[in-house]
Each structure stands twice: as structure tokens, then as C-alpha cells.
Amino acid sequence: MTSPAEPPGNGVRSYRDLRDDVIRIRENVPGKLEISNGVIVHDPAAPNGLHELTAARISRRLEKVMPEGLLAHTGTAPDVEDVLQGVLRHPDVTVIAEADMAADGPLDPRALIAAIEVVSRSNPGNDWVGKIRDYPLLGVPVYAIFDLRTGSGAVLSDIRPTPSGPRYAMRKDFVYGEDVTIAEWTIPTGGLPRYS
């Protein structure tokens, strides 16, 4: 669900105002708050056990095959932010070098190796539409989606310019049980949970 922000008298709110609102209300609002396309995006359901278990398993499987010095981070902080694009996102799994993670404050999206999302049951369009638009705009080279509703997903890569902005030119779909390659590393998808 995308919740439009309350505009001031001229109908336009600045990104900084939206970001201040997200920071101010984040601890008191259940679910996930992000900013995209001039609005606060609210996924009202707090991540459930299956969602978190999927993110943890993906993270562990990646860290087993990635070289030392890289992380497949899950957790509540930090956000990925591009002030000029007006986008604040928080991937379920962030693949990044440890050195780039050591920065104070939000992560520079251009430092990400990959962003991985586990599709929310309450707001699947956020992962399948909004983030497919935002992550190439931010310069994130690889975006992987795991959908617990269908037991399938996709890995998007190869950012190309288009008249409507940067878009991923390559998409590789997969079903649970197949191996999937995210950036340079291949992991199994067997044993990942599904929503009932």
C-alpha cells in the first residue's frame, strides 16, 4: 500500500520533509516505511517468521560462497538512500563490502553489489513494481526477488537507459528448488519456506 504524504499548501512536499516524517514515526508504526516517487510507502504488516527465515537463509547461503570482506546483511539498519533521486529503501538482504557498510548513516546505493527482497504478502507490488523501478534508478546492479506466495522469483540486472529512466534489461526467472545466481554467486533455493 502506498500512502500519499500530506502536502503543504502548494501540494509538494520535499524529500527531506518526507524523510523526517519517516524517521519520526518509524518506531511507532508497524511494518516498513520507505520513500519512493514522492510518497511514503508503508508495508503495514510487520515481517513474519517465514519472511525473516527466508531472508536469513538467503543471507547464510550467500555468505558461504562469497569471499571474505563481503556481507549479505539482514537487519533493521541502515537504509539505502539517494537524496537527489528522493528514494529511501531498505532491502531485506543487502550485499555489500564490509568497508562500505562501515559508513555512518544511510548506505550509498551505488556501493551495493545486490539488493534482495522477500515479497511481502501485504504489499507485493512494492517489490514487483516500485523496487523494479527504484533500484536501477539508484544504480543497484543486481536486484533479486524471492516470492513466498508462488515459490518463485527473478534476478534482474544489466541497467540500461530508457526514455522513462534506467531499467534492468536482463531478467532471469527461477522456481524454488533451482539454483539461482545473484551477482557472481550461485546458491540453492531448495528448502525456502512458502506462505500457506
SULMO-V239200 format. One record per helix or strand of 3 or more residues. SS is the DSSP state (H for helix, E for strand). FROM is the first residue (numbers start at 1). LEN is the number of residues. If there is no record, write none. Layout:
BEGIN
ss: (SS;SS)
from: (FROM;FROM)
len: (LEN;LEN)
END
This chain:
BEGIN
ss: (H;E;E;H;E;E;E;E;H;H;E;H;E;E;E;E;E)
from: (15;32;39;49;70;80;87;93;98;109;114;124;142;152;167;179;185)
len: (14;5;5;17;4;3;3;5;4;3;5;15;6;9;9;4;4)
END
